[in-house]
Amino acid sequence: MSTPLPPELIVRDPAEQLTLLRRRWQREPQWWVFGYASLLWRPEFEAAEHRPALLRGWHRALRMRSRVNRGTPEEPGLVFALLPGGACHGAVYRLHPERAEAELQRLWAREMPTGVYDARLVPCRTAQGKVLALAFTLARTSSACLPRLADAEMLHILRHARGRYGTTLEYLAETGAALRARGVRDREIERLVALARHHGLL
Protein backbone atom coordinates (compact mmCIF):
# COMPACT_ATOMS: atom_id res chain seq x y z
CA MET A 1 0.00 0.00 0.00
CA SER A 2 2.81 2.43 0.81
CA THR A 3 6.36 2.59 1.94
CA PRO A 4 6.06 4.32 5.31
CA LEU A 5 8.86 6.32 6.73
CA PRO A 6 10.62 4.67 9.67
CA PRO A 7 8.36 4.13 12.68
CA GLU A 8 10.14 6.82 14.63
CA LEU A 9 9.00 9.37 12.03
CA ILE A 10 5.40 9.12 13.16
CA VAL A 11 5.71 11.84 15.77
CA ARG A 12 3.66 14.96 16.23
CA ASP A 13 6.51 17.48 16.24
CA PRO A 14 6.69 18.88 12.67
CA ALA A 15 10.38 19.77 12.98
CA GLU A 16 11.26 16.22 14.06
CA GLN A 17 9.20 14.75 11.23
CA LEU A 18 11.00 16.99 8.75
CA THR A 19 14.42 15.96 10.01
CA LEU A 20 13.57 12.28 9.73
CA LEU A 21 11.99 12.72 6.31
CA ARG A 22 15.09 14.48 5.01
CA ARG A 23 17.29 11.61 6.18
CA ARG A 24 15.06 9.06 4.43
CA TRP A 25 14.73 11.11 1.25
CA GLN A 26 18.48 11.57 0.89
CA ARG A 27 18.63 7.94 -0.23
CA GLU A 28 16.35 8.65 -3.20
CA PRO A 29 17.81 9.83 -6.54
CA GLN A 30 14.82 12.12 -7.16
CA TRP A 31 12.41 13.93 -4.85
CA TRP A 32 8.76 13.64 -5.83
CA VAL A 33 5.64 15.03 -4.14
CA PHE A 34 2.11 13.61 -4.60
CA GLY A 35 -0.63 16.21 -4.98
CA TYR A 36 -4.29 15.30 -4.55
CA ALA A 37 -6.05 18.55 -3.56
CA SER A 38 -4.66 22.10 -3.29
CA LEU A 39 -1.27 21.02 -4.62
CA LEU A 40 -3.06 20.39 -7.93
CA TRP A 41 -4.00 24.05 -8.33
CA ARG A 42 -1.61 25.91 -6.01
CA PRO A 43 1.63 23.94 -5.73
CA GLU A 44 3.70 27.03 -4.80
CA PHE A 45 6.81 25.57 -6.36
CA GLU A 46 8.08 25.22 -9.90
CA ALA A 47 8.41 21.50 -10.56
CA ALA A 48 11.10 20.11 -12.82
CA GLU A 49 8.47 17.66 -14.06
CA HIS A 50 4.91 16.68 -13.28
CA ARG A 51 2.83 13.67 -14.27
CA PRO A 52 -0.70 12.36 -13.71
CA ALA A 53 -0.48 9.67 -11.05
CA LEU A 54 -2.53 7.02 -9.32
CA LEU A 55 -1.99 6.13 -5.67
CA ARG A 56 -3.51 2.84 -4.53
CA GLY A 57 -4.35 2.11 -0.91
CA TRP A 58 -5.42 5.68 -0.08
CA HIS A 59 -8.37 7.87 -0.99
CA ARG A 60 -9.13 11.59 -0.93
CA ALA A 61 -11.71 12.65 1.68
CA LEU A 62 -12.91 16.05 2.92
CA ARG A 63 -12.75 14.95 6.53
CA MET A 64 -9.80 16.69 8.14
CA ARG A 65 -10.61 19.48 10.57
CA SER A 66 -8.76 22.72 9.76
CA ARG A 67 -8.26 25.35 12.45
CA VAL A 68 -5.53 27.27 10.58
CA ASN A 69 -5.54 27.04 6.78
CA ARG A 70 -9.29 26.87 6.05
CA GLY A 71 -10.87 27.63 9.41
CA THR A 72 -10.27 28.89 12.93
CA PRO A 73 -10.49 27.33 16.40
CA GLU A 74 -13.85 29.05 16.81
CA GLU A 75 -15.18 28.06 13.37
CA PRO A 76 -13.20 25.04 12.11
CA GLY A 77 -13.12 24.30 8.43
CA LEU A 78 -12.31 21.19 6.45
CA VAL A 79 -9.51 20.15 4.12
CA PHE A 80 -8.91 17.01 2.13
CA ALA A 81 -6.74 14.26 3.53
CA LEU A 82 -5.53 10.90 2.29
CA LEU A 83 -7.27 8.21 4.32
CA PRO A 84 -6.52 4.48 4.13
CA GLY A 85 -8.36 2.41 1.55
CA GLY A 86 -9.33 2.75 -2.09
CA ALA A 87 -7.34 4.73 -4.63
CA CYS A 88 -6.67 8.34 -5.49
CA HIS A 89 -5.96 10.05 -8.81
CA GLY A 90 -3.69 13.08 -8.57
CA ALA A 91 -0.31 14.25 -9.81
CA VAL A 92 3.32 13.82 -8.87
CA TYR A 93 5.81 16.68 -8.99
CA ARG A 94 9.58 16.25 -9.22
CA LEU A 95 11.49 18.94 -7.38
CA HIS A 96 14.47 20.67 -8.97
CA PRO A 97 17.53 19.13 -7.27
CA GLU A 98 19.19 22.49 -6.71
CA ARG A 99 16.06 23.93 -5.08
CA ALA A 100 14.67 20.83 -3.39
CA GLU A 101 15.68 21.78 0.14
CA ALA A 102 14.17 25.25 -0.05
CA GLU A 103 11.00 23.95 -1.71
CA LEU A 104 10.62 21.27 0.93
CA GLN A 105 10.85 23.89 3.68
CA ARG A 106 8.10 25.96 2.04
CA LEU A 107 5.91 22.92 1.48
CA TRP A 108 6.38 21.79 5.08
CA ALA A 109 5.42 25.20 6.47
CA ARG A 110 2.23 25.08 4.43
CA GLU A 111 1.16 21.48 5.01
CA MET A 112 2.52 20.78 8.50
CA PRO A 113 1.88 23.80 10.75
CA THR A 114 0.59 21.50 13.49
CA GLY A 115 2.21 18.20 12.50
CA VAL A 116 -1.14 16.46 12.20
CA TYR A 117 -0.32 14.57 9.01
CA ASP A 118 1.74 11.42 8.79
CA ALA A 119 4.35 12.01 6.09
CA ARG A 120 4.96 8.94 3.94
CA LEU A 121 6.84 7.98 0.83
CA VAL A 122 4.29 6.17 -1.31
CA PRO A 123 4.60 4.36 -4.67
CA CYS A 124 2.61 6.25 -7.29
CA ARG A 125 1.82 4.82 -10.73
CA THR A 126 2.46 7.01 -13.76
CA ALA A 127 2.50 6.31 -17.48
CA GLN A 128 6.30 6.37 -17.34
CA GLY A 129 6.52 3.96 -14.41
CA LYS A 130 6.29 4.05 -10.63
CA VAL A 131 7.83 6.83 -8.57
CA LEU A 132 8.22 7.09 -4.80
CA ALA A 133 6.60 10.34 -3.69
CA LEU A 134 6.03 12.25 -0.48
CA ALA A 135 2.37 12.23 0.56
CA PHE A 136 0.65 13.72 3.56
CA THR A 137 -1.70 11.08 4.97
CA LEU A 138 -4.03 11.06 7.95
CA ALA A 139 -4.76 8.27 10.40
CA ARG A 140 -8.43 7.51 11.00
CA THR A 141 -7.63 7.58 14.73
CA SER A 142 -6.36 11.17 14.54
CA SER A 143 -8.38 13.71 16.51
CA ALA A 144 -8.40 15.82 13.33
CA CYS A 145 -10.16 13.08 11.33
CA LEU A 146 -13.90 13.61 11.38
CA PRO A 147 -16.63 11.10 10.59
CA ARG A 148 -18.62 11.60 7.42
CA LEU A 149 -20.71 14.72 8.04
CA ALA A 150 -24.39 15.18 7.37
CA ASP A 151 -25.16 17.64 4.58
CA ALA A 152 -26.49 20.22 7.06
CA GLU A 153 -23.19 20.20 8.95
CA MET A 154 -21.24 20.41 5.71
CA LEU A 155 -23.29 23.37 4.51
CA HIS A 156 -22.66 25.23 7.78
CA ILE A 157 -18.91 24.80 7.28
CA LEU A 158 -19.08 25.81 3.62
CA ARG A 159 -20.95 28.98 4.61
CA HIS A 160 -18.82 30.07 7.54
CA ALA A 161 -15.33 28.52 7.71
CA ARG A 162 -12.43 30.77 6.67
CA GLY A 163 -8.72 30.46 7.51
CA ARG A 164 -5.39 31.99 6.52
CA TYR A 165 -5.64 30.62 2.96
CA GLY A 166 -9.34 31.35 2.42
CA THR A 167 -12.61 29.50 2.83
CA THR A 168 -13.39 25.80 2.84
CA LEU A 169 -15.90 26.51 0.06
CA GLU A 170 -13.22 28.03 -2.21
CA TYR A 171 -10.92 25.12 -1.43
CA LEU A 172 -13.58 22.57 -2.39
CA ALA A 173 -14.51 24.39 -5.61
CA GLU A 174 -10.89 24.89 -6.72
CA THR A 175 -10.04 21.24 -6.10
CA GLY A 176 -13.08 20.11 -8.04
CA ALA A 177 -12.18 22.38 -10.97
CA ALA A 178 -8.56 21.17 -10.99
CA LEU A 179 -9.65 17.54 -11.09
CA ARG A 180 -12.16 18.16 -13.89
CA ALA A 181 -9.46 19.94 -15.90
CA ARG A 182 -7.39 16.75 -15.61
CA GLY A 183 -10.27 14.53 -16.62
CA VAL A 184 -10.63 13.05 -13.13
CA ARG A 185 -14.10 12.24 -11.81
CA ASP A 186 -14.48 12.42 -8.04
CA ARG A 187 -18.13 11.72 -7.37
CA GLU A 188 -18.13 12.96 -3.77
CA ILE A 189 -16.53 16.26 -4.71
CA GLU A 190 -19.01 16.66 -7.55
CA ARG A 191 -21.86 15.93 -5.14
CA LEU A 192 -20.63 18.51 -2.62
CA VAL A 193 -20.14 21.16 -5.31
CA ALA A 194 -23.68 20.48 -6.56
CA LEU A 195 -24.96 20.74 -2.97
CA ALA A 196 -23.24 24.11 -2.54
CA ARG A 197 -24.68 25.36 -5.83
CA HIS A 198 -28.17 24.17 -4.91
CA HIS A 199 -27.99 26.29 -1.75
CA GLY A 200 -26.67 29.35 -3.56
CA LEU A 201 -23.13 29.20 -2.22
CA LEU A 202 -21.51 28.99 -5.66
C-alpha positions in Angstrom: 0.0 0.0 0.0 2.8 2.4 0.8 6.4 2.6 1.9 6.1 4.3 5.3 8.9 6.3 6.7 10.6 4.7 9.7 8.4 4.1 12.7 10.1 6.8 14.6 9.0 9.4 12.0 5.4 9.1 13.2 5.7 11.8 15.8 3.7 15.0 16.2 6.5 17.5 16.2 6.7 18.9 12.7 10.4 19.8 13.0 11.3 16.2 14.1 9.2 14.8 11.2 11.0 17.0 8.7 14.4 16.0 10.0 13.6 12.3 9.7 12.0 12.7 6.3 15.1 14.5 5.0 17.3 11.6 6.2 15.1 9.1 4.4 14.7 11.1 1.2 18.5 11.6 0.9 18.6 7.9 -0.2 16.3 8.7 -3.2 17.8 9.8 -6.5 14.8 12.1 -7.2 12.4 13.9 -4.8 8.8 13.6 -5.8 5.6 15.0 -4.1 2.1 13.6 -4.6 -0.6 16.2 -5.0 -4.3 15.3 -4.6 -6.1 18.5 -3.6 -4.7 22.1 -3.3 -1.3 21.0 -4.6 -3.1 20.4 -7.9 -4.0 24.1 -8.3 -1.6 25.9 -6.0 1.6 23.9 -5.7 3.7 27.0 -4.8 6.8 25.6 -6.4 8.1 25.2 -9.9 8.4 21.5 -10.6 11.1 20.1 -12.8 8.5 17.7 -14.1 4.9 16.7 -13.3 2.8 13.7 -14.3 -0.7 12.4 -13.7 -0.5 9.7 -11.1 -2.5 7.0 -9.3 -2.0 6.1 -5.7 -3.5 2.8 -4.5 -4.3 2.1 -0.9 -5.4 5.7 -0.1 -8.4 7.9 -1.0 -9.1 11.6 -0.9 -11.7 12.7 1.7 -12.9 16.0 2.9 -12.8 14.9 6.5 -9.8 16.7 8.1 -10.6 19.5 10.6 -8.8 22.7 9.8 -8.3 25.4 12.4 -5.5 27.3 10.6 -5.5 27.0 6.8 -9.3 26.9 6.1 -10.9 27.6 9.4 -10.3 28.9 12.9 -10.5 27.3 16.4 -13.9 29.1 16.8 -15.2 28.1 13.4 -13.2 25.0 12.1 -13.1 24.3 8.4 -12.3 21.2 6.5 -9.5 20.1 4.1 -8.9 17.0 2.1 -6.7 14.3 3.5 -5.5 10.9 2.3 -7.3 8.2 4.3 -6.5 4.5 4.1 -8.4 2.4 1.5 -9.3 2.7 -2.1 -7.3 4.7 -4.6 -6.7 8.3 -5.5 -6.0 10.1 -8.8 -3.7 13.1 -8.6 -0.3 14.2 -9.8 3.3 13.8 -8.9 5.8 16.7 -9.0 9.6 16.3 -9.2 11.5 18.9 -7.4 14.5 20.7 -9.0 17.5 19.1 -7.3 19.2 22.5 -6.7 16.1 23.9 -5.1 14.7 20.8 -3.4 15.7 21.8 0.1 14.2 25.3 0.0 11.0 24.0 -1.7 10.6 21.3 0.9 10.9 23.9 3.7 8.1 26.0 2.0 5.9 22.9 1.5 6.4 21.8 5.1 5.4 25.2 6.5 2.2 25.1 4.4 1.2 21.5 5.0 2.5 20.8 8.5 1.9 23.8 10.7 0.6 21.5 13.5 2.2 18.2 12.5 -1.1 16.5 12.2 -0.3 14.6 9.0 1.7 11.4 8.8 4.3 12.0 6.1 5.0 8.9 3.9 6.8 8.0 0.8 4.3 6.2 -1.3 4.6 4.4 -4.7 2.6 6.2 -7.3 1.8 4.8 -10.7 2.5 7.0 -13.8 2.5 6.3 -17.5 6.3 6.4 -17.3 6.5 4.0 -14.4 6.3 4.1 -10.6 7.8 6.8 -8.6 8.2 7.1 -4.8 6.6 10.3 -3.7 6.0 12.2 -0.5 2.4 12.2 0.6 0.6 13.7 3.6 -1.7 11.1 5.0 -4.0 11.1 8.0 -4.8 8.3 10.4 -8.4 7.5 11.0 -7.6 7.6 14.7 -6.4 11.2 14.5 -8.4 13.7 16.5 -8.4 15.8 13.3 -10.2 13.1 11.3 -13.9 13.6 11.4 -16.6 11.1 10.6 -18.6 11.6 7.4 -20.7 14.7 8.0 -24.4 15.2 7.4 -25.2 17.6 4.6 -26.5 20.2 7.1 -23.2 20.2 9.0 -21.2 20.4 5.7 -23.3 23.4 4.5 -22.7 25.2 7.8 -18.9 24.8 7.3 -19.1 25.8 3.6 -21.0 29.0 4.6 -18.8 30.1 7.5 -15.3 28.5 7.7 -12.4 30.8 6.7 -8.7 30.5 7.5 -5.4 32.0 6.5 -5.6 30.6 3.0 -9.3 31.3 2.4 -12.6 29.5 2.8 -13.4 25.8 2.8 -15.9 26.5 0.1 -13.2 28.0 -2.2 -10.9 25.1 -1.4 -13.6 22.6 -2.4 -14.5 24.4 -5.6 -10.9 24.9 -6.7 -10.0 21.2 -6.1 -13.1 20.1 -8.0 -12.2 22.4 -11.0 -8.6 21.2 -11.0 -9.7 17.5 -11.1 -12.2 18.2 -13.9 -9.5 19.9 -15.9 -7.4 16.7 -15.6 -10.3 14.5 -16.6 -10.6 13.1 -13.1 -14.1 12.2 -11.8 -14.5 12.4 -8.0 -18.1 11.7 -7.4 -18.1 13.0 -3.8 -16.5 16.3 -4.7 -19.0 16.7 -7.6 -21.9 15.9 -5.1 -20.6 18.5 -2.6 -20.1 21.2 -5.3 -23.7 20.5 -6.6 -25.0 20.7 -3.0 -23.2 24.1 -2.5 -24.7 25.4 -5.8 -28.2 24.2 -4.9 -28.0 26.3 -1.8 -26.7 29.4 -3.6 -23.1 29.2 -2.2 -21.5 29.0 -5.7 
